[in-house]
Amino acid sequence: MKNLAIAMFILICLISFMLGIDKMMGLGVGDAIRNATNPFYVMHIAEMMVFYVLIAHTARASNSWLLQ
């Protein structure tokens, strides 16, 4: 129970930190919440490419492990 409370406290702190940074950058509350709930809205093209390469590499590695 204590671990769950600590995890929830850290989650709340990190989300409020993200919302605070977005507000300091001049975004509205709706935009800040959208950025916090879906990080794909704020990713650039290069970040998306790296994300998909890592996902493909992980999938290929797990499939080769299953075939052995």
C-alpha positions in Angstrom: 0.0 0.0 0.0 2.9 2.3 0.8 4.5 1.7 -2.6 1.3 2.5 -4.4 0.9 5.8 -2.5 4.5 6.7 -3.3 4.0 5.9 -7.0 0.8 7.9 -7.1 2.5 10.9 -5.4 5.3 10.8 -7.9 2.8 10.5 -10.8 0.9 13.6 -9.6 4.1 15.5 -9.1 5.4 14.7 -12.6 2.1 15.6 -14.2 1.8 18.9 -12.4 5.4 19.6 -13.4 4.6 19.0 -17.1 1.5 21.1 -16.9 3.4 23.9 -15.2 6.1 23.9 -17.9 3.5 24.1 -20.6 1.8 27.0 -18.8 5.1 28.8 -18.5 5.6 28.4 -22.2 2.3 30.2 -22.8 0.0 27.3 -23.7 -3.6 27.2 -22.6 -4.9 24.8 -20.1 -6.5 22.6 -22.7 -3.3 22.4 -24.8 -1.2 21.6 -21.7 -3.6 18.8 -20.7 -3.6 17.5 -24.3 0.3 17.5 -24.3 0.4 15.7 -20.9 -2.1 13.0 -21.9 -0.8 12.2 -25.4 2.9 12.8 -25.9 2.6 12.0 -29.6 1.2 15.4 -30.2 4.5 17.1 -29.2 6.9 14.7 -30.8 8.9 15.9 -33.8 9.5 13.8 -36.9 13.0 12.7 -35.9 11.7 11.6 -32.5 8.9 9.6 -34.1 11.4 7.9 -36.5 13.7 6.9 -33.5 10.6 5.7 -31.6 9.5 3.5 -34.5 13.0 2.2 -35.1 13.3 1.1 -31.5 9.8 -0.5 -31.6 10.7 -2.4 -34.8 14.1 -3.5 -33.3 12.4 -4.7 -30.1 9.7 -6.6 -32.1 12.4 -8.2 -34.3 14.5 -9.2 -31.2 11.5 -10.7 -29.4 10.4 -12.7 -32.6 13.9 -14.1 -33.0 13.9 -15.2 -29.4 10.5 -16.9 -29.9 11.7 -18.8 -33.0 14.6 -20.4 -31.2 
